[in-house]
Amino acid sequence: RANQLPEDKRSLVHTLQRTGAEVIMVGDGLNDAPALAQADLGVAIGAGAQLACDAADVVLCRSSLKDLLAFRELCLATRMTIYRNFLWAFGFNVVGLPLAAGCGYPWGLAVSPMIAGMAMAGSSVLVVTSSLMLQRFRPTALRLGGGGGGNGGAGAGAGGDRRSGASPLD
């Protein structure tokens, strides 16, 4: 709802939250800051007021709403990576640790502690490598629709290589 007072926007977000809804507020101006702070997830458009950027949980670096779609894709990719890493580590621990402890010995299944330690290190490397794959993330929303200028990346304000100024979304 445009052209409303800051308190009206915050009140609307609060009303939606009382109904049990999880609220994402997207804004760029001074009037949006209270609602951005109240929302479950506040997303500021980068070209907006500094106060809005300070109140938000996420800042999109450009003024394109396509970046919001790219941010959603990044969130989903991150969630899938977390699930994949959790399942891998959980599965390894459910199978590997009992075998390393000798629980399979009555059936002829035994793993030496040295092999179990190497497998645990390998499991950790696999989880870290899987997580690092997020650096290769490229949002399809921007590849398909252009991206609204720049180099085609979303430029969400979360993560990236601080030394080169590059983002995993660039």
DSSP file with accessible surface (Angstrom, degrees, kcal/mol):
  #  RESIDUE AA STRUCTURE BP1 BP2  ACC     N-H-->O    O-->H-N    N-H-->O    O-->H-N    TCO  KAPPA ALPHA  PHI   PSI    X-CA   Y-CA   Z-CA
    1    1 A R              0   0  197      0, 0.0     3,-0.3     0, 0.0     2,-0.1   0.000 360.0 360.0 360.0 112.9    0.0    0.0    0.0
    2    2 A A        +     0   0   77      1,-0.2     3,-0.1     7,-0.0     0, 0.0  -0.358 360.0  32.3 -85.8 167.1    1.7    3.1   -1.2
    3    3 A N  S    S+     0   0  165      1,-0.2     2,-0.3    -2,-0.1    -1,-0.2   0.873  86.3 129.2  56.6  43.3    1.2    6.7    0.1
    4    4 A Q        -     0   0   55     -3,-0.3    -1,-0.2     1,-0.0    27,-0.0  -0.884  64.1 -96.7-121.3 160.5    0.5    5.7    3.7
    5    5 A L     >  -     0   0  116     -2,-0.3     4,-2.0     1,-0.1     3,-0.4  -0.363  35.9-113.3 -70.4 152.6    2.0    6.9    6.9
    6    6 A P  H  > S+     0   0   38      0, 0.0     4,-2.4     0, 0.0     5,-0.2   0.897 117.6  51.5 -55.1 -41.4    4.9    4.8    8.4
    7    7 A E  H  > S+     0   0  100      1,-0.2     4,-2.6     2,-0.2     5,-0.2   0.859 106.5  54.7 -67.5 -33.0    2.7    3.8   11.4
    8    8 A D  H  > S+     0   0   77     -3,-0.4     4,-2.1     2,-0.2    -1,-0.2   0.913 109.9  46.6 -65.1 -40.9   -0.1    2.6    9.1
    9    9 A K  H  X S+     0   0   25     -4,-2.0     4,-2.2     2,-0.2    -2,-0.2   0.924 113.6  47.8 -66.8 -43.9    2.3    0.3    7.2
   10   10 A R  H  X S+     0   0   65     -4,-2.4     4,-2.6     1,-0.2    -2,-0.2   0.916 111.3  51.8 -62.6 -40.7    3.8   -1.0   10.5
   11   11 A S  H  X S+     0   0   51     -4,-2.6     4,-2.6     2,-0.2    -1,-0.2   0.902 107.8  51.6 -63.6 -39.9    0.2   -1.6   11.8
   12   12 A L  H  X S+     0   0   49     -4,-2.1     4,-2.4     2,-0.2    -1,-0.2   0.933 110.5  48.5 -63.6 -43.0   -0.8   -3.5    8.7
   13   13 A V  H  X S+     0   0    7     -4,-2.2     4,-2.3     1,-0.2    -2,-0.2   0.935 112.3  49.0 -61.6 -44.6    2.3   -5.8    9.0
   14   14 A H  H  X S+     0   0   68     -4,-2.6     4,-2.1     1,-0.2    -2,-0.2   0.903 109.6  51.8 -62.7 -41.3    1.5   -6.3   12.7
   15   15 A T  H  X S+     0   0   53     -4,-2.6     4,-1.0     1,-0.2    -1,-0.2   0.924 110.1  48.7 -62.1 -43.0   -2.2   -7.1   11.9
   16   16 A L  H  <>S+     0   0   74     -4,-2.4     5,-1.7     1,-0.2     3,-0.5   0.895 110.0  52.3 -64.4 -38.2   -1.1   -9.7    9.3
   17   17 A Q  H ><5S+     0   0   38     -4,-2.3     3,-1.7     1,-0.2    -1,-0.2   0.870 102.8  58.1 -66.1 -36.4    1.3  -11.2   11.8
   18   18 A R  H 3<5S+     0   0  171     -4,-2.1    -1,-0.2     1,-0.3    -2,-0.2   0.780  99.5  59.1 -64.9 -25.5   -1.5  -11.6   14.4
   19   19 A T  T 3<5S-     0   0  106     -4,-1.0    -1,-0.3    -3,-0.5    -2,-0.2   0.493 126.2-102.2 -79.7  -2.5   -3.4  -13.7   11.9
   20   20 A G  T < 5S+     0   0   65     -3,-1.7    -3,-0.2     1,-0.3     2,-0.2   0.419  76.8 139.6  98.2   0.2   -0.5  -16.1   11.8
   21   21 A A      < -     0   0   43     -5,-1.7     2,-0.6     1,-0.0    -1,-0.3  -0.493  53.0-130.9 -78.0 144.3    0.9  -15.0    8.5
   22   22 A E        -     0   0  177     -2,-0.2     2,-0.5    17,-0.0    17,-0.1  -0.880  31.9-147.8 -90.8 126.8    4.7  -14.7    8.0
   23   23 A V        -     0   0   15     -2,-0.6    18,-1.8    15,-0.1    17,-1.1  -0.835  19.1-169.1-110.4 129.4    5.2  -11.2    6.5
   24   24 A I  E     -a   41   0A 107     -2,-0.5     2,-0.5    16,-0.2    18,-0.2  -0.973  13.4-163.8-109.2 124.6    7.8  -10.1    4.0
   25   25 A M  E     -a   42   0A  33     16,-2.2    18,-3.3    -2,-0.5     2,-0.5  -0.930   4.1-166.9-111.2 129.8    7.9   -6.4    3.6
   26   26 A V  E     +a   43   0A  47     -2,-0.5     2,-0.3    16,-0.2    18,-0.2  -0.974  24.8 145.0-115.4 127.3    9.7   -4.8    0.6
   27   27 A G  E     -a   44   0A   5     16,-2.2    18,-2.2    -2,-0.5    21,-0.2  -0.982  36.2-167.0-156.2 167.7   10.4   -1.1    0.7
   28   28 A D        +     0   0   85     -2,-0.3    21,-2.5    16,-0.2     2,-0.2   0.423  62.5  75.0-136.5  -3.7   12.8    1.6   -0.2
   29   29 A G  S >> S-     0   0   19     19,-0.2     3,-1.2    23,-0.1     4,-0.6  -0.573  84.4-103.3-117.6 174.7   11.8    4.8    1.6
   30   30 A L  G >4 S+     0   0  107      1,-0.3     3,-1.0    -2,-0.2    -1,-0.1   0.868 118.9  59.2 -59.8 -35.7   11.8    6.4    4.9
   31   31 A N  G 34 S+     0   0   79      1,-0.2     4,-0.3     2,-0.1    -1,-0.3   0.678 101.8  55.7 -68.4 -18.2    8.1    5.6    5.4
   32   32 A D  G <> S+     0   0   12     -3,-1.2     4,-2.7     1,-0.1    -1,-0.2   0.640  80.9  89.2 -89.3 -15.7    8.9    1.9    5.0
   33   33 A A  H <X S+     0   0    7     -3,-1.0     4,-2.3    -4,-0.6     5,-0.2   0.891  87.2  47.2 -56.5 -47.7   11.5    1.6    7.8
   34   34 A P  H  > S+     0   0   46      0, 0.0     4,-1.9     0, 0.0    -1,-0.2   0.922 115.6  46.1 -62.2 -38.8    9.1    0.8   10.7
   35   35 A A  H  > S+     0   0    0     -4,-0.3     4,-2.2     2,-0.2    -2,-0.2   0.885 110.6  53.5 -70.4 -36.1    7.2   -1.8    8.6
   36   36 A L  H  < S+     0   0    1     -4,-2.7    -1,-0.2     1,-0.2    21,-0.2   0.905 111.2  46.4 -62.6 -40.9   10.6   -3.3    7.5
   37   37 A A  H  < S+     0   0   68     -4,-2.3    -2,-0.2    -5,-0.2    -1,-0.2   0.864 114.3  47.8 -69.7 -35.2   11.6   -3.6   11.1
   38   38 A Q  H  < S+     0   0   57     -4,-1.9    -2,-0.2    -5,-0.2    -1,-0.2   0.839  94.2  93.6 -74.3 -32.8    8.3   -5.1   12.2
   39   39 A A  S  < S-     0   0    7     -4,-2.2     3,-0.3    -5,-0.1   -15,-0.1  -0.126  83.4-122.1 -64.1 155.7    8.1   -7.7    9.3
   40   40 A D  S    S+     0   0   89    -17,-1.1     2,-0.4     1,-0.3   -16,-0.2   0.855 107.7  17.1 -63.2 -35.7    9.4  -11.3    9.7
   41   41 A L  E    S-a   24   0A  45    -18,-1.8   -16,-2.2     2,-0.0     2,-0.5  -0.945  76.8-162.7-139.2 116.3   11.7  -10.5    6.8
   42   42 A G  E     -a   25   0A   0     -2,-0.4    16,-2.2    -3,-0.3    15,-1.7  -0.882   5.1-169.3-101.3 127.9   12.4   -6.9    5.8
   43   43 A V  E     -ab  26  58A   0    -18,-3.3   -16,-2.2    -2,-0.5     2,-0.4  -0.971   4.3-162.1-120.4 117.9   13.8   -6.4    2.3
   44   44 A A  E     -ab  27  59A   0     14,-2.9    16,-3.0    -2,-0.5     2,-0.5  -0.807  20.3-127.2 -99.5 139.5   15.1   -3.0    1.4
   45   45 A I  E >   - b   0  60A  14    -18,-2.2     3,-2.2    -2,-0.4    18,-0.2  -0.743  26.4-129.3 -81.3 128.5   15.7   -1.9   -2.2
   46   46 A G  T 3  S+     0   0   23     14,-2.8    15,-0.1    16,-0.8    17,-0.1   0.725 101.5  58.4 -58.0 -30.4   19.3   -0.6   -2.3
   47   47 A A  T 3  S+     0   0   75     13,-0.1    -1,-0.3    15,-0.1     3,-0.1   0.469  93.8  93.8 -81.5   3.8   18.6    2.8   -3.9
   48   48 A G  S <  S-     0   0   25     -3,-2.2   -19,-0.2     1,-0.2   -20,-0.1   0.044  89.5 -50.8 -83.5-166.3   16.3    3.7   -1.1
   49   49 A A     >  -     0   0   32    -21,-2.5     4,-1.8     1,-0.1     3,-0.2  -0.315  44.8-125.0 -69.6 146.8   16.8    5.6    2.1
   50   50 A Q  H  > S+     0   0  131      1,-0.2     4,-2.4     2,-0.2     5,-0.2   0.869 110.8  58.1 -61.2 -36.5   19.6    4.6    4.4
   51   51 A L  H  > S+     0   0   90      1,-0.2     4,-1.9     2,-0.2    -1,-0.2   0.909 105.1  50.2 -62.4 -39.2   17.2    4.2    7.3
   52   52 A A  H  > S+     0   0    0     -3,-0.2     4,-1.3     1,-0.2    -1,-0.2   0.919 110.8  49.6 -64.3 -41.7   15.2    1.7    5.3
   53   53 A C  H  < S+     0   0   19     -4,-1.8    -2,-0.2     1,-0.2    -1,-0.2   0.892 111.1  49.7 -63.8 -38.4   18.4   -0.2    4.6
   54   54 A D  H  < S+     0   0  110     -4,-2.4    -1,-0.2     1,-0.2    -2,-0.2   0.850 111.9  47.9 -68.6 -33.6   19.3   -0.2    8.3
   55   55 A A  H  < S+     0   0   28     -4,-1.9    -1,-0.2    -5,-0.2    -2,-0.2   0.702  98.3  88.4 -81.5 -18.7   15.9   -1.5    9.3
   56   56 A A     <  -     0   0   16     -4,-1.3   -13,-0.2    -3,-0.2     3,-0.1  -0.370  68.0-144.1 -83.9 158.2   15.8   -4.3    6.8
   57   57 A D  S    S+     0   0  102    -15,-1.7     2,-0.4     1,-0.2   -14,-0.2   0.758  91.8  29.1 -83.3 -31.6   17.2   -7.8    7.2
   58   58 A V  E     -b   43   0A  17    -16,-2.2   -14,-2.9   100,-0.0     2,-0.5  -0.989  68.1-157.9-132.3 140.7   18.2   -8.0    3.5
   59   59 A V  E     -b   44   0A  40     -2,-0.4    98,-2.1   -16,-0.2     2,-0.5  -0.981   9.5-149.4-121.0 121.2   19.3   -5.2    1.2
   60   60 A L  E     -bC  45 156A   0    -16,-3.0   -14,-2.8    -2,-0.5    96,-0.2  -0.798  13.0-143.4 -86.8 129.0   19.1   -5.6   -2.5
   61   61 A C  S    S+     0   0   81     94,-1.6     2,-0.2    -2,-0.5    -1,-0.1   0.734  77.8  46.6 -71.0 -25.3   21.9   -3.6   -4.1
   62   62 A R  S    S-     0   0   50     92,-0.5   -16,-0.8     2,-0.2   -15,-0.1  -0.690  86.1-114.2-112.6 172.6   19.9   -2.5   -7.2
   63   63 A S  S    S+     0   0   80     -2,-0.2     2,-0.5   -18,-0.2   -18,-0.1  -0.099  76.0 114.2 -97.6  36.7   16.4   -1.1   -7.6
   64   64 A S    >   -     0   0   21     90,-0.1     3,-1.3     1,-0.1     4,-0.3  -0.920  57.9-151.9-111.6 129.6   15.0   -4.0   -9.5
   65   65 A L  T >> S+     0   0  113     -2,-0.5     3,-1.1     1,-0.3     4,-1.0   0.681  93.4  76.2 -71.1 -14.3   12.3   -6.2   -8.1
   66   66 A K  H 3> S+     0   0   81      1,-0.3     4,-1.8     2,-0.2     3,-0.3   0.826  85.3  64.4 -61.6 -28.5   13.7   -9.0  -10.3
   67   67 A D  H <> S+     0   0    0     -3,-1.3     4,-2.5     1,-0.2    -1,-0.3   0.789  92.6  61.3 -65.3 -26.6   16.4   -9.2   -7.6
   68   68 A L  H <> S+     0   0   48     -3,-1.1     4,-2.2    -4,-0.3    -1,-0.2   0.907 104.3  48.2 -65.5 -38.9   13.7  -10.2   -5.1
   69   69 A L  H  X S+     0   0  101     -4,-1.0     4,-2.3    -3,-0.3    -2,-0.2   0.903 111.4  50.1 -65.7 -40.0   13.1  -13.3   -7.3
   70   70 A A  H  X S+     0   0    0     -4,-1.8     4,-2.4     2,-0.2    -2,-0.2   0.899 108.8  52.3 -65.7 -38.4   16.8  -14.0   -7.4
   71   71 A F  H  X S+     0   0   22     -4,-2.5     4,-2.4     2,-0.2    -2,-0.2   0.921 108.6  50.7 -62.8 -41.4   17.0  -13.6   -3.6
   72   72 A R  H  X S+     0   0  157     -4,-2.2     4,-2.4     1,-0.2    -2,-0.2   0.928 109.7  50.2 -62.5 -43.1   14.2  -16.2   -3.2
   73   73 A E  H  X S+     0   0   41     -4,-2.3     4,-2.6     1,-0.2    -1,-0.2   0.904 109.8  50.9 -61.2 -41.3   16.0  -18.6   -5.5
   74   74 A L  H  X S+     0   0   20     -4,-2.4     4,-2.6     2,-0.2    -1,-0.2   0.907 109.1  51.4 -63.2 -40.4   19.2  -18.1   -3.4
   75   75 A C  H  X S+     0   0   52     -4,-2.4     4,-2.5     2,-0.2    -2,-0.2   0.925 111.6  46.8 -61.3 -44.9   17.2  -18.9   -0.2
   76   76 A L  H  X S+     0   0   66     -4,-2.4     4,-2.5     2,-0.2    -2,-0.2   0.905 112.5  49.6 -65.2 -41.2   15.8  -22.1   -1.7
   77   77 A A  H  X S+     0   0   28     -4,-2.6     4,-2.1     2,-0.2    -2,-0.2   0.903 111.7  49.3 -64.2 -39.5   19.2  -23.1   -2.9
   78   78 A T  H  X S+     0   0   48     -4,-2.6     4,-2.4     2,-0.2    -2,-0.2   0.926 110.5  50.1 -65.3 -43.3   20.7  -22.5    0.5
   79   79 A R  H  X S+     0   0  135     -4,-2.5     4,-2.7     1,-0.2    -2,-0.2   0.928 110.3  49.9 -61.5 -43.6   17.9  -24.5    2.2
   80   80 A M  H  X S+     0   0  110     -4,-2.5     4,-2.7     1,-0.2    -1,-0.2   0.893 109.8  51.8 -63.7 -36.6   18.5  -27.4   -0.1
   81   81 A T  H  X S+     0   0    9     -4,-2.1     4,-2.7     2,-0.2     5,-0.2   0.917 109.8  49.2 -65.5 -41.3   22.2  -27.3    0.6
   82   82 A I  H  X S+     0   0  102     -4,-2.4     4,-2.7     2,-0.2    -2,-0.2   0.941 113.0  46.8 -62.8 -46.5   21.5  -27.4    4.3
   83   83 A Y  H  X S+     0   0  121     -4,-2.7     4,-2.8     2,-0.2     5,-0.2   0.926 113.1  49.1 -60.9 -46.0   19.1  -30.3    3.9
   84   84 A R  H  X S+     0   0  123     -4,-2.7     4,-2.5     2,-0.2    -2,-0.2   0.938 113.6  46.1 -60.7 -45.3   21.6  -32.2    1.7
   85   85 A N  H  X S+     0   0   20     -4,-2.7     4,-2.6     1,-0.2     5,-0.2   0.907 113.3  49.6 -64.9 -40.8   24.5  -31.6    4.2
   86   86 A F  H  X S+     0   0  133     -4,-2.7     4,-3.0    -5,-0.2     5,-0.3   0.937 112.2  47.1 -63.6 -46.5   22.3  -32.6    7.1
   87   87 A L  H  X S+     0   0  115     -4,-2.8     4,-2.8     2,-0.2     5,-0.2   0.903 113.4  48.9 -63.5 -40.9   21.2  -35.8    5.5
   88   88 A W  H  X S+     0   0  116     -4,-2.5     4,-2.5    -5,-0.2    -2,-0.2   0.958 115.8  42.1 -63.2 -49.8   24.7  -36.7    4.4
   89   89 A A  H  X S+     0   0   30     -4,-2.6     4,-2.5     2,-0.2    -2,-0.2   0.916 116.6  48.5 -65.3 -41.3   26.2  -36.1    7.9
   90   90 A F  H  X S+     0   0  117     -4,-3.0     4,-2.6    -5,-0.2     5,-0.2   0.944 112.9  47.8 -63.8 -46.9   23.2  -37.8    9.6
   91   91 A G  H  X S+     0   0   33     -4,-2.8     4,-2.1    -5,-0.3     5,-0.4   0.914 112.1  49.7 -61.4 -41.9   23.4  -40.8    7.3
   92   92 A F  H  X>S+     0   0   37     -4,-2.5     4,-3.5    -5,-0.2     5,-0.6   0.934 113.2  45.9 -62.6 -44.8   27.1  -41.1    7.8
   93   93 A N  H  X5S+     0   0   60     -4,-2.5     4,-0.8     3,-0.2    -2,-0.2   0.869 111.0  52.2 -68.8 -34.8   26.8  -41.0   11.6
   94   94 A V  H  <5S+     0   0   80     -4,-2.6    -1,-0.2    -5,-0.2    -2,-0.2   0.887 126.1  24.7 -68.5 -36.2   24.0  -43.4   11.7
   95   95 A V  H  X5S+     0   0   92     -4,-2.1     4,-1.4    -5,-0.2    -2,-0.2   0.897 126.1  44.3 -92.8 -48.4   25.9  -46.0    9.7
   96   96 A G  H  X5S+     0   0   19     -4,-3.5     4,-2.6    -5,-0.4    -3,-0.2   0.901 108.0  52.5 -70.9 -44.1   29.6  -45.1   10.2
   97   97 A L  H  X<S+     0   0   87     -4,-0.8     4,-2.1    -5,-0.6     6,-0.2   0.930 109.4  47.9 -65.3 -44.2   29.7  -44.5   14.0
   98   98 A P  H  4>S+     0   0   49      0, 0.0     5,-2.7     0, 0.0     4,-0.4   0.919 113.7  48.9 -62.0 -38.1   28.1  -47.8   15.0
   99   99 A L  H ><5S+     0   0   45     -4,-1.4     3,-1.1     1,-0.2    12,-1.0   0.916 111.6  48.6 -66.0 -40.4   30.4  -49.7   12.7
  100  100 A A  H 3<5S+     0   0   30     -4,-2.6    -1,-0.2     1,-0.3    -3,-0.2   0.826 108.3  55.2 -67.9 -29.2   33.5  -47.9   14.0
  101  101 A A  T 3<5S-     0   0   80     -4,-2.1    -1,-0.3    -5,-0.2    -2,-0.2   0.534 121.5-108.2 -81.2  -6.0   32.3  -48.7   17.6
  102  102 A G  T X 5S+     0   0   32     -3,-1.1     3,-1.4    -4,-0.4    -3,-0.2   0.577  77.7 133.6  94.0  10.8   32.2  -52.4   16.7
  103  103 A C  T 3 <S+     0   0   77     -5,-2.7    -4,-0.2     1,-0.3     4,-0.1   0.762  74.9  50.3 -67.2 -23.4   28.4  -52.8   16.7
  104  104 A G  T > >S+     0   0    5     -6,-0.4     5,-2.7     5,-0.3     3,-1.4   0.438  80.1 101.5 -92.4   2.3   28.7  -54.8   13.4
  105  105 A Y  G X 5S+     0   0  175     -3,-1.4     3,-2.1     1,-0.3    -1,-0.2   0.871  72.6  60.3 -57.5 -40.6   31.4  -57.1   14.7
  106  106 A P  G 3 5S+     0   0  101      0, 0.0    -1,-0.3     0, 0.0    -2,-0.1   0.785 110.6  43.2 -59.9 -23.2   29.0  -60.1   15.3
  107  107 A W  G < 5S-     0   0  198     -3,-1.4    -2,-0.2     2,-0.2     3,-0.1   0.267 125.3-100.5-103.8   9.2   28.0  -60.0   11.6
  108  108 A G  T < 5S+     0   0   65     -3,-2.1     2,-0.7     1,-0.2    -3,-0.2   0.638  82.7 130.1  83.0  13.6   31.6  -59.6   10.4
  109  109 A L      < +     0   0  101     -5,-2.7     2,-0.4    -7,-0.1    -5,-0.3  -0.887  25.9 151.4-103.3 110.8   31.3  -55.9    9.8
  110  110 A A        -     0   0   66     -2,-0.7     2,-0.4    -6,-0.1   -10,-0.2  -0.997  26.8-163.4-141.1 142.1   34.1  -54.0   11.4
  111  111 A V        -     0   0   49    -12,-1.0    -9,-0.1    -2,-0.4    -6,-0.1  -0.996  25.9-122.6-124.7 131.1   35.9  -50.7   10.5
  112  112 A S     >  -     0   0   55     -2,-0.4     4,-2.6     1,-0.1     5,-0.2  -0.361  24.3-117.5 -69.3 151.0   39.2  -49.9   12.0
  113  113 A P  H  > S+     0   0  107      0, 0.0     4,-2.5     0, 0.0     5,-0.2   0.857 114.9  55.8 -57.6 -33.6   39.4  -46.6   14.0
  114  114 A M  H  > S+     0   0  136      2,-0.2     4,-2.2     1,-0.2     5,-0.2   0.941 109.5  44.5 -66.6 -43.6   41.9  -45.2   11.5
  115  115 A I  H  > S+     0   0   86      2,-0.2     4,-2.6     1,-0.2    -1,-0.2   0.912 113.0  52.0 -65.2 -40.8   39.5  -45.8    8.5
  116  116 A A  H  X S+     0   0   20     -4,-2.6     4,-2.4     1,-0.2    -2,-0.2   0.912 109.6  49.7 -63.0 -40.3   36.6  -44.4   10.5
  117  117 A G  H  X S+     0   0   43     -4,-2.5     4,-2.3     2,-0.2    -1,-0.2   0.906 111.5  48.2 -64.5 -40.6   38.6  -41.2   11.3
  118  118 A M  H  X S+     0   0  123     -4,-2.2     4,-2.5     2,-0.2    -2,-0.2   0.900 111.5  50.3 -66.4 -39.4   39.5  -40.8    7.6
  119  119 A A  H  X S+     0   0   40     -4,-2.6     4,-2.5     2,-0.2    -2,-0.2   0.891 109.1  51.6 -65.9 -38.3   35.9  -41.3    6.6
  120  120 A M  H  X S+     0   0   68     -4,-2.4     4,-2.2     2,-0.2    -2,-0.2   0.923 110.8  47.8 -64.0 -42.8   34.8  -38.7    9.1
  121  121 A A  H  X S+     0   0   54     -4,-2.3     4,-2.4     1,-0.2    -2,-0.2   0.919 111.9  50.7 -63.1 -41.4   37.3  -36.2    7.7
  122  122 A G  H  X S+     0   0   38     -4,-2.5     4,-2.4     1,-0.2    -2,-0.2   0.890 107.8  52.9 -62.6 -38.4   36.1  -37.1    4.2
  123  123 A S  H  X S+     0   0    8     -4,-2.5     4,-2.3     2,-0.2    -1,-0.2   0.919 109.1  49.3 -62.6 -42.4   32.5  -36.5    5.3
  124  124 A S  H  X S+     0   0   66     -4,-2.2     4,-2.4     2,-0.2     5,-0.2   0.919 110.5  50.1 -64.2 -41.8   33.4  -33.1    6.7
  125  125 A V  H  X S+     0   0   92     -4,-2.4     4,-2.8     1,-0.2     5,-0.2   0.914 109.7  51.9 -62.8 -40.4   35.2  -32.2    3.4
  126  126 A L  H  X S+     0   0   81     -4,-2.4     4,-2.6     2,-0.2    -2,-0.2   0.922 110.1  48.1 -63.3 -42.2   32.2  -33.3    1.4
  127  127 A V  H  X S+     0   0   36     -4,-2.3     4,-2.2     2,-0.2    -2,-0.2   0.933 113.9  46.5 -65.1 -43.9   29.8  -31.1    3.5
  128  128 A V  H  X S+     0   0   85     -4,-2.4     4,-2.5     2,-0.2    -2,-0.2   0.931 113.1  49.4 -65.3 -43.2   32.1  -28.0    3.2
  129  129 A T  H  X S+     0   0   69     -4,-2.8     4,-1.1     1,-0.2    -2,-0.2   0.919 109.4  52.1 -62.9 -41.1   32.5  -28.6   -0.6
  130  130 A S  H  < S+     0   0   15     -4,-2.6     3,-0.5    -5,-0.2     4,-0.3   0.913 111.0  47.9 -60.6 -40.8   28.8  -28.9   -0.9
  131  131 A S  H >< S+     0   0   49     -4,-2.2     3,-1.7     1,-0.2    -1,-0.2   0.889 106.4  56.6 -67.8 -38.7   28.3  -25.6    0.9
  132  132 A L  H >< S+     0   0   92     -4,-2.5     3,-2.0     1,-0.3     4,-0.3   0.738  88.7  77.0 -66.6 -20.4   31.0  -23.9   -1.2
  133  133 A M  G >< S+     0   0   95     -4,-1.1     3,-1.7    -3,-0.5    -1,-0.3   0.728  76.6  75.8 -62.7 -19.2   29.0  -24.8   -4.3
  134  134 A L  G X  S+     0   0   39     -3,-1.7     3,-1.7    -4,-0.3    -1,-0.3   0.752  80.2  70.8 -63.8 -20.9   26.6  -22.0   -3.4
  135  135 A Q  G <  S+     0   0  130     -3,-2.0    -1,-0.3     1,-0.3    -2,-0.2   0.763  94.1  55.2 -65.3 -21.8   29.3  -19.7   -4.8
  136  136 A R  G <  S+     0   0  182     -3,-1.7    -1,-0.3    -4,-0.3    -2,-0.2   0.365  80.4 132.5 -89.9   4.8   28.5  -20.9   -8.2
  137  137 A F    <   -     0   0   28     -3,-1.7   -63,-0.1    -4,-0.1    -3,-0.0  -0.337  31.1-179.6 -62.0 131.5   24.8  -20.0   -7.8
  138  138 A R        -     0   0  116     -2,-0.1     2,-0.2    15,-0.1    31,-0.1  -0.973  27.1-126.2-131.7 118.9   23.3  -18.1  -10.7
  139  139 A P     >  -     0   0    5      0, 0.0     4,-1.4     0, 0.0     3,-0.4  -0.428   7.5-153.0 -70.4 131.5   19.7  -17.0  -10.5
  140  140 A T  H  > S+     0   0   56      1,-0.2     4,-2.5     2,-0.2     5,-0.3   0.804  91.1  69.5 -71.9 -27.4   17.5  -18.2  -13.3
  141  141 A A  H  > S+     0   0   19      1,-0.2     4,-1.3     2,-0.2    -1,-0.2   0.874 106.8  38.5 -59.8 -34.3   15.1  -15.2  -12.8
  142  142 A L  H  > S+     0   0    4     -3,-0.4     4,-1.1     2,-0.2    -1,-0.2   0.836 113.1  54.4 -86.7 -32.7   17.8  -12.9  -14.0
  143  143 A R  H  < S+     0   0  152     -4,-1.4    -2,-0.2     1,-0.2    -1,-0.1   0.890 115.7  40.4 -66.2 -36.7   19.2  -15.1  -16.8
  144  144 A L  H  < S+     0   0  153     -4,-2.5    -2,-0.2     1,-0.2    -1,-0.2   0.876 124.5  34.0 -79.6 -37.1   15.7  -15.4  -18.3
  145  145 A G  H  < S-     0   0   35     -4,-1.3     2,-1.0    -5,-0.3     3,-0.3   0.292 106.3-108.9-108.0   9.9   14.5  -11.9  -17.9
  146  146 A G     <  -     0   0   55     -4,-1.1    -1,-0.1     1,-0.2    -4,-0.1  -0.646  35.5-114.1 102.5 -82.3   17.6   -9.7  -18.3
  147  147 A G        -     0   0    0     -2,-1.0    -1,-0.2    -6,-0.1     5,-0.1   0.399  43.9 -93.9 126.3  -5.7   18.3   -8.4  -14.9
  148  148 A G  S    S-     0   0   58     -3,-0.3   -85,-0.1    -6,-0.1     2,-0.1   0.878  80.5 -50.4  73.2  37.0   17.7   -4.6  -15.2
  149  149 A G  S >  S+     0   0   50      1,-0.2     3,-1.2   -87,-0.1     4,-0.1  -0.360  98.4  74.7  98.7-178.1   21.2   -3.4  -16.0
  150  150 A G  T 3  S-     0   0   80      1,-0.2    -1,-0.2     2,-0.1    -2,-0.1  -0.350 111.1 -39.5  69.2-148.0   24.6   -4.0  -14.4
  151  151 A N  T 3  S-     0   0  107      2,-0.1    -1,-0.2    -4,-0.1     3,-0.1   0.236  85.7 -98.9 -99.3  10.9   26.3   -7.3  -15.0
  152  152 A G  S <  S+     0   0   29     -3,-1.2     2,-0.2     1,-0.3    -2,-0.1   0.437  83.6 125.8  90.2  -1.0   23.1   -9.4  -14.6
  153  153 A G        -     0   0    2      1,-0.1    -1,-0.3    -4,-0.1    17,-0.3  -0.532  63.0-131.2 -91.7 160.2   23.7  -10.4  -11.0
  154  154 A A        -     0   0    0     15,-1.0   -92,-0.5    -2,-0.2   -93,-0.3   0.862  24.1-156.1 -78.8 -37.7   21.3   -9.9   -8.2
  155  155 A G        -     0   0    9      1,-0.1   -94,-1.6   -95,-0.1     2,-0.1   0.888  17.2-177.1  66.2  36.6   23.7   -8.4   -5.8
  156  156 A A  B     -C   60   0A   4    -96,-0.2     2,-0.3     1,-0.1   -96,-0.2  -0.411  35.7-117.0 -64.1 148.3   21.8   -9.3   -2.6
  157  157 A G  S    S+     0   0   49    -98,-2.1     2,-0.5    10,-0.1    -1,-0.1   0.087  86.6  94.6 -79.8  27.7   23.5   -7.9    0.5
  158  158 A A  S    S-     0   0   50     -2,-0.3    -2,-0.1   -99,-0.1    -3,-0.0  -0.958  87.2 -23.0-122.7 115.0   24.3  -11.3    2.0
  159  159 A G        +     0   0   41     -2,-0.5     2,-0.1     1,-0.1     0, 0.0  -0.162  67.0 130.0  87.9-177.2   27.6  -13.0    1.3
  160  160 A G        -     0   0   32      7,-0.2     2,-0.9     8,-0.1     7,-0.3  -0.416  66.8 -57.0 114.8 169.4   30.2  -12.6   -1.4
  161  161 A D  B  >> -D  166   0B  58      5,-1.5     4,-1.2     1,-0.2     5,-0.6  -0.762  43.0-166.8 -89.0 107.4   33.9  -12.0   -1.7
  162  162 A R  T  45S+     0   0  187     -2,-0.9    -1,-0.2     1,-0.2     5,-0.0   0.788  80.7  60.1 -67.6 -28.4   34.6   -8.8    0.2
  163  163 A R  T  45S+     0   0  217      1,-0.2    -1,-0.2    -3,-0.1    -2,-0.0   0.929 116.1  28.7 -69.2 -44.7   38.1   -8.5   -1.2
  164  164 A S  T  45S-     0   0   81     -3,-0.2    -1,-0.2     2,-0.1    -2,-0.2   0.556 103.8-120.4 -94.2  -7.5   37.1   -8.2   -4.9
  165  165 A G  T  <5 +     0   0   62     -4,-1.2    -3,-0.2     1,-0.3     2,-0.2   0.519  67.8 139.8  80.7   1.3   33.7   -6.7   -4.3
  166  166 A A  B   < -D  161   0B  43     -5,-0.6    -5,-1.5     4,-0.0    -1,-0.3  -0.493  39.2-153.3 -79.4 152.2   32.2   -9.7   -6.1
  167  167 A S    >   -     0   0   21     -7,-0.3     3,-1.8    -2,-0.2    -7,-0.2  -0.886  28.3-117.5-118.1 152.8   29.0  -11.3   -4.9
  168  168 A P  T 3  S+     0   0   26      0, 0.0    -8,-0.1     0, 0.0    -9,-0.1   0.693 118.9  54.5 -62.4 -11.7   28.0  -15.0   -5.4
  169  169 A L  T 3         0   0    2    -13,-0.2   -15,-1.0   -31,-0.1   -34,-0.0   0.489 360.0 360.0 -98.0  -6.1   25.1  -13.5   -7.3
  170  170 A D    <         0   0   60     -3,-1.8   -18,-0.1   -17,-0.3    -4,-0.0  -0.415 360.0 360.0 -73.0 360.0   27.2  -11.4   -9.8
